[in-house]
Amino acid sequence: MSALVPADRVEQIVGVGRHRQAHYGRAVSAEQTVYILHSQRCLDDLRNCRFSRALDGGIDRQSWAGYEDQAVALGVWQERLVPLAGTKVAEASLDGAP
Protein backbone atom coordinates (compact mmCIF):
# COMPACT_ATOMS: atom_id res chain seq x y z
CA MET A 1 0.00 0.00 0.00
CA SER A 2 1.30 3.44 -0.90
CA ALA A 3 2.19 5.78 1.95
CA LEU A 4 0.03 8.82 2.58
CA VAL A 5 2.06 12.02 2.36
CA PRO A 6 0.70 15.38 3.59
CA ALA A 7 -1.05 17.27 0.76
CA ASP A 8 1.07 20.41 1.04
CA ARG A 9 4.25 18.33 0.79
CA VAL A 10 2.97 16.52 -2.32
CA GLU A 11 2.07 19.84 -3.98
CA GLN A 12 5.58 21.08 -3.24
CA ILE A 13 7.22 17.92 -4.58
CA VAL A 14 5.09 17.65 -7.71
CA GLY A 15 5.44 21.39 -8.30
CA VAL A 16 1.97 22.26 -9.59
CA GLY A 17 -1.35 23.27 -8.08
CA ARG A 18 -4.22 20.86 -7.56
CA HIS A 19 -6.60 20.60 -10.53
CA ARG A 20 -10.36 20.04 -10.29
CA GLN A 21 -10.29 16.79 -12.29
CA ALA A 22 -6.78 15.94 -13.47
CA HIS A 23 -4.24 13.97 -11.46
CA TYR A 24 -0.61 15.07 -11.66
CA GLY A 25 2.52 13.32 -10.49
CA ARG A 26 6.27 13.27 -10.32
CA ALA A 27 8.68 10.35 -10.29
CA VAL A 28 11.56 11.45 -8.05
CA SER A 29 14.50 9.42 -9.29
CA ALA A 30 16.72 10.11 -6.26
CA GLU A 31 14.05 8.57 -4.01
CA GLN A 32 12.76 5.95 -6.45
CA THR A 33 9.30 7.23 -5.53
CA VAL A 34 6.28 8.38 -7.52
CA TYR A 35 4.08 11.05 -5.92
CA ILE A 36 0.46 11.60 -6.94
CA LEU A 37 -1.24 14.98 -6.58
CA HIS A 38 -4.87 13.92 -6.56
CA SER A 39 -7.58 16.03 -8.17
CA GLN A 40 -9.93 18.08 -6.02
CA ARG A 41 -12.78 15.69 -6.93
CA CYS A 42 -10.82 12.77 -5.54
CA LEU A 43 -9.84 14.11 -2.11
CA ASP A 44 -12.68 12.45 -0.18
CA ASP A 45 -11.44 8.90 -0.72
CA LEU A 46 -7.78 8.63 -1.78
CA ARG A 47 -7.48 4.91 -1.02
CA ASN A 48 -10.23 3.99 -3.46
CA CYS A 49 -8.96 6.30 -6.19
CA ARG A 50 -8.00 4.32 -9.30
CA PHE A 51 -4.69 6.24 -9.46
CA SER A 52 -3.79 5.15 -5.90
CA ARG A 53 -4.75 1.56 -6.68
CA ALA A 54 -2.66 1.66 -9.87
CA LEU A 55 0.39 2.95 -7.94
CA ASP A 56 -0.11 0.23 -5.33
CA GLY A 57 0.29 -2.25 -8.20
CA GLY A 58 3.63 -0.72 -9.16
CA ILE A 59 4.82 1.14 -12.22
CA ASP A 60 6.23 0.06 -15.54
CA ARG A 61 9.65 1.70 -15.54
CA GLN A 62 9.80 1.79 -19.34
CA SER A 63 6.67 3.94 -19.51
CA TRP A 64 8.32 6.47 -17.14
CA ALA A 65 11.60 6.72 -19.12
CA GLY A 66 12.15 10.37 -19.96
CA TYR A 67 9.45 11.55 -17.54
CA GLU A 68 11.39 11.36 -14.29
CA ASP A 69 11.88 14.45 -12.13
CA GLN A 70 9.20 16.54 -13.83
CA ALA A 71 5.51 17.17 -13.27
CA VAL A 72 3.28 15.18 -15.64
CA ALA A 73 -0.42 14.46 -16.02
CA LEU A 74 -1.20 10.90 -14.98
CA GLY A 75 -3.22 8.10 -16.47
CA VAL A 76 -3.91 4.45 -15.77
CA TRP A 77 -3.06 1.86 -18.40
CA GLN A 78 -3.52 -1.86 -17.79
CA GLU A 79 -3.89 -1.19 -14.07
CA ARG A 80 -0.53 0.65 -13.92
CA LEU A 81 0.14 4.33 -13.22
CA VAL A 82 1.63 5.99 -16.32
CA PRO A 83 2.64 9.50 -17.37
CA LEU A 84 0.49 10.77 -20.22
CA ALA A 85 2.75 11.33 -23.23
CA GLY A 86 3.43 14.96 -24.07
CA THR A 87 1.95 16.25 -20.82
CA LYS A 88 4.88 17.88 -19.09
CA VAL A 89 3.18 20.38 -16.80
CA ALA A 90 4.44 23.91 -16.28
CA GLU A 91 5.92 24.02 -12.81
CA ALA A 92 5.30 26.60 -10.12
CA SER A 93 1.59 26.82 -10.99
CA LEU A 94 0.72 26.51 -7.33
CA ASP A 95 -2.28 28.81 -7.37
CA GLY A 96 -4.67 25.86 -7.76
CA ALA A 97 -5.95 27.01 -11.16
CA PRO A 98 -7.00 24.25 -13.55
For each residue, the residues with C-beta under 8 A, 3 or more apart:
1: 56
2: 36 52 55 56
3:
4: 46
5: 9 10 13 35
6: 9 10
7: 10 11 18
8: 11 12
9: 5 6 12 13
10: 5 6 7 13 14 35 36 37
11: 7 8 14 15 16 17 18 37 94
12: 8 9 15
13: 5 9 10 26 28 35
14: 10 11 24 25 26 35 37 71
15: 11 12 26 71 89 91 92 94
16: 11 19 24 37 71 89 90 91 92 93 94
17: 11 93 94 95 96 97
18: 7 11 37 38 39 40 96
19: 16 22 23 24 39 40 98
20: 39 40 41 98
21: 39 40 41 98
22: 19 39 73 74 98
23: 19 36 37 38 39 42 49 51 73 74
24: 14 16 19 36 37 71 72 73 74 89
25: 14 34 35 36 37 71 72 74 81 83
26: 13 14 15 34 35 69 70 71 72
27: 33 34 59 64 67 68 69 83
28: 13 31 32 33 34 35 68 69
29: 32 68 69
30:
31: 28
32: 28 29
33: 27 28
34: 25 26 27 28 55 59 64 81
35: 5 10 13 14 25 26 28
36: 2 10 23 24 25 51 52 55 74 81
37: 10 11 14 16 18 23 24 25
38: 18 23 42 43 46 49 51 52
39: 18 19 20 21 22 23 42 43
40: 18 19 20 21 43
41: 20 21
42: 23 38 39 45 46 49 51
43: 38 39 40 46
44:
45: 42 48 49
46: 4 38 42 43 49 52
47: 52
48: 45 52 53
49: 23 38 42 45 46 52 53
50: 53 54 76
51: 23 36 38 42 54 55 74 76 81
52: 2 36 38 46 47 48 49 55 56
53: 48 49 50 56 57 79
54: 50 51 57 76 79 80 81
55: 2 34 36 51 52 58 59 81
56: 1 2 52 53
57: 53 54 79 80 81
58: 55 80
59: 27 34 55 63 64 80 81 82
60: 63 64 80 82
61: 64 65
62: 65
63: 59 60 77 80 82 83
64: 27 34 59 60 61 67 68 82 83
65: 61 62 68
66:
67: 27 64 70 72 83 88
68: 27 28 29 64 65
69: 26 27 28 29
70: 26 67 88 89 91
71: 14 15 16 24 25 26 88 89 90 91
72: 24 25 26 67 83 84 87 88 89
73: 22 23 24 83 84 87 89
74: 22 23 24 25 36 51 81 82 83 84
75: 81 82 83 84
76: 50 51 54 79 80 81 82
77: 63 80 82
78:
79: 53 54 57 76
80: 54 57 58 59 60 63 76 77
81: 25 34 36 51 54 55 57 59 74 75 76
82: 59 60 63 64 74 75 76 77
83: 25 27 63 64 67 72 73 74 75 87
84: 72 73 74 75 87
85:
86:
87: 72 73 83 84
88: 67 70 71 72
89: 15 16 24 70 71 72 73 93
90: 16 71 93
91: 15 16 70 71
92: 15 16
93: 16 17 89 90 97
94: 11 15 16 17
95: 17
96: 17 18
97: 17 93
98: 19 20 21 22
